[in-house]
Amino acid sequence: MQVTNMVPVLIVSDVDRTLAFYRDVLGFEVTERTPPTGKAFRVRLRVGSTELVLERAPRPSDRRESRGIVLTFRTRDVLAAYEALTDRATGVSVPLFTPVGTMACSLTDPDGYELSFEQPVKDLAMTKERLLDLVRDSHARFERVIERLSDEEMLVPEVQGKWSVKDILAHMSAWEDHCLGFLDADARGEAPGLITSADVDRVNEQFYRESRDKSLDEVRKGFAGSFQRLLDRIEALSDEDLLSPERYPWFKGSPFWLMVAYNTFDHYPRHARRIEEWLTQRGKRN
């Protein structure tokens, strides 16, 4: 068997509506349309070498469940894709690291299909300006989630594991300060020890024990303070400090912006998502 190509066919409730999304937001062009005029039943689309077919369900109830289906688009610059998508659509996720060595942002189309845009991390064209924008944007998104909570809700346990939202704030603040600690150690001429994946649970428990008895006001101030300290430090670093894989030998050939990302824009959304799930379970939606 010689397979030469595969074209996904998405069953949608309204071809013209979904076509407008793929054309205006993602830049697809129509290569075939059935019928040629009037309300479309089926269209074939192309962008670059990628093809896609949209086909109208005979009845709205016949549209297949889209959950579990992810269309992944490989892009030459996922950060530029993120910037373009946020200008054209709502609900675009901040780019996150994936387990397969890529960074990806995502959104859903009008029929609920998840679309992911990814690029290998090693090929990312990160800049200081882009890094700062991502850090600020993802932090602002997180703050919009927690600003919906009352003080009482901030203290309810078991939002994420045994943690309350207050504990989550303290956890995030601790990791931001931990990130800064690497730079402080380097400035003293020391080689800081890196935390391995096997150490993360132990360190998280340590951070929890250190902050669990703090008041909500203390934790809020600490959360705001660690974020501002990190922003100030990033702004003060040179491009070489942030972007050069050789700048910090103790980071074993990786640029320091990755450390910043792990503790900021790759970190905030993961906790925001869990808080939103908890709010939904409590019947408190946007």
Buried (B, 14 or more C-beta within 10 A) or exposed (E): EEEEEEEEEBBBBBBEBBBEBBBEBBEBEBEEBEEEEEEBEBBBBBBEEBBBBBBBBEEEEEBEEBEEEEBBBBBEBBBBBBBBBBEEBEEBBBBBBBEEEBBBBBBBBBBEBBBBBBBEBEEBEBBBEBBBBBBBBBBEBBBEBBEEBEEEBBBBEEBBEEBBBBBBBBBBBBBBBBBBEBBEBBEEEEEBEEEEEEEEEEBBEEBBEEBBEBEBEEBBEBBEEBBEBBBEBBEEBEEEBBBEEEBBEEBEEBBBBBBBBEBBBBBBBEBBEBBBEBBEEEEEEE
